[in-house]
C-alpha cells in the first residue's frame, strides 16, 4: 500500500508543469575550433549525439565564434523531441549557411538540403557557394548517467572522432585531381 501511494505521489509530481522537462545537461550543443581552419559544432539530445559537423568556413565570411553552436529548442513531449537551429558561419540573424536538426526524425537540413542522420551523424562541410557536404558513419558511445558529466563527455567523444577517423583528421585536405592520361590521342 505504501509503495503504491509513493508511486502515485511521484507520478503526480512529474505531471506538474515544468517537472517533466529534460534535465539541463541531458541535451545541449557545443562548438570549438578543432584546428586552423576547421571548426566543429555538435549537438546531443537526451544523452545521444544527434549531429557533429566539421566545417571549413568561407574565407570571405569569417566565423563568429559565439554563434557557431546551434540553439537548442528543448521539448517536454517525448513524441516531438528536441530540435536544433544554427548557422555554419556563426551569424545567427543573417546566416548564409543555415542548418536545422531534429532528434525525433533524425534528419538534418544544411542549406535547405535534407540528410538522414541515421546514415551517419558526422558531416564534413566546406562552406561557400555552393557548400560541399560529405557524410560519414561513426560510432559514438552512450552518455554517462550523471547529467553533469554529459557536456564534457560529448566534447571528448568529438575529439576522439578526430583521432580515430583518418578522413576527419585529414579534413580539409582535398583528394588529388586525377592526372590526364597522356597515352590517349585527342
Secondary structure, DSSP 8 states (H G I E B T S, - for coil): -HHHHHHHHHHHHHTSTTSSS--TTTSEEEEEEEETTEEEEEEEETTEEEEEEEEE--TTS---GGG-S-EEE--S-TTT--EEEEETTS-SSS-SSEEEEETTTTEEEETTEEEEGGG-SEEEEE-SSS-EEEEE--------SSGGGHHHHHHHHHHHHHHH-HHHHHTT---------SSS--
